[in-house]
Amino acid sequence: MKLPLNDQERFGLHLGLVARLWRAEIDRRLAAFGLTESRWLTLLHLSRLAEATTQRELAEAVGVRGPTLVRTLDRLEAEGLIERRTEASDRRTKSVHLRAEAVPVLERIETTAAAVRAEIFSDISHAEVTTCLRVFEKIAGKLGGAETTMQLTHQIPMDR
């Protein structure tokens, strides 16, 4: 006989499920514009990180390994949405930059994400969201992800 899950076990399972469902809904809506999850997620993170973001920093923010990101960046570069530049201080390091051509694509991504958020949060109070964010920040801190979370939410600058 299986015992019922306790609240902490349920929390962990729900956290992963909600993240997957949320991304899948945005992905479903953006598919009509030819945007895959890897492409829109990379562009979105790149738009929210510091101007001279390295490929390593971007891969960490997106949550993928370097070689996986390189394939996505190759496609985005071929489409003229991003460009990679060799850093003068370290020729092995490449920074990733959005091109002007990415602006309308990012607007589409942001508009779609905002619509999904509006639907999701339509009956959830600001106090509930604030409480949830505090819990997420505590958990991220214990798992070593607090700095990345704060960088993505523009609360602290990226170290250079």
NORLIN-V770209 format. One record per pair of residues at least 6 apart in sequence whose C-alpha atoms are under 6 Angstrom apart, sorted by the first residue. I is the first residue (numbers start at 0). J is the second residue. If there is no record, write none. Layout:
# NORLIN-V770209
I&J / I&J
This chain:
# NORLIN-V770209
26&36 / 51&94 / 52&94 / 52&95 / 53&93 / 53&94 / 53&95 / 54&94 / 58&65 / 58&68 / 75&81 / 76&82 / 80&98 / 80&100 / 80&101 / 81&96 / 81&97 / 81&98 / 82&95 / 82&96 / 83&94 / 83&95 / 84&93 / 84&94 / 85&92 / 85&93 / 86&92 / 86&93 / 139&145 / 149&155
